[in-house]
């Protein structure tokens, strides 16, 4: 079995906390992270946003039930 390492391009908590005021300002109901990785964007669910993610690599996508495996550059 493959051991997971830390995703190389994750949303850190600091980044999410810093973008939160800007996201609240535009007040979207849904937020899609097209390169979701481990699903850090889903932290925004804790503050009332509906999030979804698309990730090319199954081993990263499976870390959140709100992320699907797919190619964000070729979505239906």
C-alpha positions as CSV (number, residue, x, y, z in Angstrom):
1,X,0.0,0.0,0.0
2,X,1.2,3.4,-0.9
3,X,1.9,5.8,2.0
4,X,0.4,9.3,1.5
5,X,2.7,12.2,1.9
6,X,1.7,15.8,2.4
7,X,0.3,17.3,-0.7
8,X,2.8,19.7,-2.3
9,X,0.3,22.5,-3.0
10,X,-2.2,22.5,-0.2
11,X,-4.4,25.4,1.0
12,X,-2.9,26.2,4.4
13,X,-5.2,27.4,7.2
14,X,-3.5,30.8,7.0
15,X,-4.4,31.1,3.3
16,X,-8.0,30.1,3.9
17,X,-8.4,32.5,6.8
18,X,-6.9,35.3,4.7
19,X,-9.2,34.7,1.7
20,X,-12.3,34.3,3.8
21,X,-13.1,38.1,4.1
22,X,-12.9,38.3,0.3
23,X,-15.1,35.3,-0.3
24,X,-17.6,36.7,2.2
25,X,-17.6,40.0,0.3
26,X,-18.7,38.5,-3.0
27,X,-21.1,36.1,-1.1
28,X,-21.1,33.0,-3.3
29,X,-23.3,30.1,-2.4
30,X,-21.1,27.5,-4.0
31,X,-17.3,27.4,-4.2
32,X,-15.5,25.0,-6.6
33,X,-11.8,24.2,-6.2
34,X,-10.8,22.8,-9.6
35,X,-7.5,21.5,-8.3
36,X,-8.7,20.4,-4.9
37,X,-5.8,18.2,-3.7
38,X,-6.5,17.1,-0.1
39,X,-9.6,19.2,0.0
40,X,-8.4,22.1,2.2
41,X,-11.1,24.4,0.6
42,X,-13.7,22.4,2.4
43,X,-12.8,24.1,5.7
44,X,-15.1,26.9,4.3
45,X,-18.0,24.6,5.0
46,X,-17.5,25.3,8.7
47,X,-18.3,28.9,8.1
48,X,-21.4,28.3,6.0
49,X,-20.2,27.8,2.4
50,X,-21.1,24.9,0.1
51,X,-17.8,23.6,-1.4
52,X,-16.9,21.1,-4.0
53,X,-13.6,19.9,-5.4
54,X,-12.2,18.2,-8.5
55,X,-8.9,16.5,-8.2
56,X,-7.0,14.5,-10.9
57,X,-5.2,12.2,-8.5
58,X,-7.5,9.6,-6.7
59,X,-5.2,9.3,-3.7
60,X,-5.8,13.0,-2.9
61,X,-9.4,13.2,-4.0
62,X,-10.4,10.3,-1.7
63,X,-9.4,12.4,1.4
64,X,-12.7,14.4,1.2
65,X,-16.2,13.2,0.4
66,X,-16.8,16.6,-1.2
67,X,-14.1,16.1,-3.8
68,X,-14.5,14.0,-7.0
69,X,-11.8,12.5,-9.2
70,X,-11.7,14.3,-12.5
71,X,-9.8,16.6,-14.9
72,X,-10.6,20.2,-14.1
73,X,-9.4,21.2,-17.5
74,X,-12.0,18.9,-19.1
75,X,-15.2,19.1,-17.1
76,X,-18.6,18.2,-18.5
